[in-house]
């Protein structure tokens, strides 16, 4: 997927949320914004939004002298969702269809995204997604694939929502499960430390993409990631950033779980902003 002009406001808004959170001193806000706008004026747009995001947030980290500007935000949402974990776990346990409930919770959790322009209230979204019809629902194909599967690769997205990813992993419970995080801090995306904080390392082996893009970008992920991806019986790709990075990469059983946060993504996959999606991706993947 290539960056379009409509992606640029999201890039600027990501910076403005740091301003609103008080993470950038007032004396430096205008200077840093000008540097960001200068970068946006010269970069090539024939690359995916996660690649652009990596460059933008590298600039922000350098100008702030802060390797992880979103650290407090990440910790806040990990704590918030962990505090509710027991109630979510009970929801899954008591459900008529535990996997369906766990899937819906995982999709709802995808609203915790400070890189996107579109933000929704987490708890309100959870209530809605429990009753909503998914705009795209390939979960029947997913369940069929799971029945024959031994190895799952689950590509995570943001802090906070990773708590709900853990619930889905526990519900799936295959013999070999890998959970993928970013290789370094980028926006509020999850890292190895975050996965350990919420206990995902207790239910799956945690690996990284080998890259600090806010999405799994095939051109820059590690060979380890590519090997696990290619050898997985089933892949779950969470969130818009991973969809943007992997939508043109084929695999027999890759499923994209997300809440649509912009019109562009909706147009590309046949949904609308705000829709809940469980989409089967392309087939016939050949590792290279």
Steps between C-alpha positions, in 0.01 A plus 500: 500500500631845408464814709230734374446868568220407739761327720681827575247646749536180707876554513461857624230403750728237649743781587221726629388231745845514658455876532157453661642240740758755619795294377650784293603825674307800369826673407581220252159417357512733198860414414429127511181537295693692233758219484221247461336700221836539327546121507153445360574744218796299368436130568381270224139390527548179299556305822259365758369715788694295760827588324406867510398459864840354586675805351266748668534352845875461468508875439272565800715283730817675384364852539366418847810310607256236627526138375140420600270807514187286535629300797252643752209458258597136440530429872163667564311285250676178597394565863147599399436181304684277749277634778200381296657169398308286749166633377598444135618149585164430665319629188689250286459214747123549535431562131305254286778537245825585682714540188247736340497711818880503518521603133257787556690620807824493300343703219355753746838542666639630171357847575796566734711671235679832543643488149156527340285807459195298596464425871208328672417421859621148582218390729231649278650317203509170690128533576421574136717230346340233718166566326616619159505312174857504370525693172726224366488168682725217385502339844342178367800452269728583793343235723528243223871582461553475876366145510798383293756743641790443734694825461352851539679831443311793655633843396411747774440872479454739791540507875182451698338292227773237543319400821205397284734328254613284791141389559464399136827308512382314809172416326679367190766308695692331218813293575732763347411869527714807427409856588673773299579849630710793373878488538515845661272776633276657236185697590299281744577173322586205721859390563644191672483684834128571453426139403680383813320758717157364404610135511483404133835326540318248722274384216715554186861547399560872445709608200539831317456615143869594506394855421356804678243596236143542633399195296658184360664631181607201290797680347658570839393216730759249616569161344387341829160667463474394134583141589236481772246676279560264208491186717190594700181305442300809595600867528301766685595856405365761740425861416534744212878534506551127449232494230673787318832318515375150412191540283696411185688208660339161438439218745256209487344598833561861601220685678484874563322606820437872538273793555499721189637843596506683167303520176800396291540159664124451485499566127788258442330206670132581452403638840441837668668698776395360837421153363622181668682262269627141494644467149673204337798618295673374188597136442790310350780651707853403400779597746790691349 
